[in-house]
């Protein structure tokens, strides 16, 4: 199998560009998650300041693998996905996302976790997990920090998809640009590259101390809620299987 991500070091070593490289959906499955985590563990250069995420092809990412949300695989997948975010937090690098096309589910969680999100005018954002009978633990923590509480609730309980303009208005995106990758690199050049990598690491860790704390015990509780209680329900299993079979779910509300 070909590599799930492509990595380039840019801007005199101050920027690491990670491309999700399985177009057109760029699904964040366990193999892609493992490659991203391996890259984070391999980071050694103290001069590296920014990690930039983008997607190959027309979309940023359509989310995590629905197939891996089945009861027999989700207990392995979900902790690995959550570990990725803890390791991103531990890196104390500045995180940037350049978003085009669809940015859904786990893809939205990755983008929303970043310090700066640049979106193409045609980008679309959403957390559709509730439509599959499940919920999004990372988004439940990250979205209320990034957007107003009511807007976060709306995205999480309706599962609706919003356009880039609305994402900008509510704070899910920070900037719109026809070429989001070029704009993201320019943002790094202007605001991050001139600064001390050491100072940036301390500033990021301090500014995000509450968010990082929520990735520990609160996220562990949500993970247990998902794996031990949600996945024991009929509707969670039905929603996943219906999506895979491309049919309407038959909810039993239990």
Helices and strands as residue ranges (DSSP letters): E 5-10, G 11-13, E 15-20, H 30-41, E 50-55, G 67-69, H 71-91, E 94-99, E 102-104, H 106-112, E 116-119, E 124-126, G 128-132, H 137-146, H 149-158, E 161-163, H 164-170, E 175-176, H 180-187, I 188-192, H 197-207, H 209-214, H 217-224, I 225-229, G 230-232, H 234-245
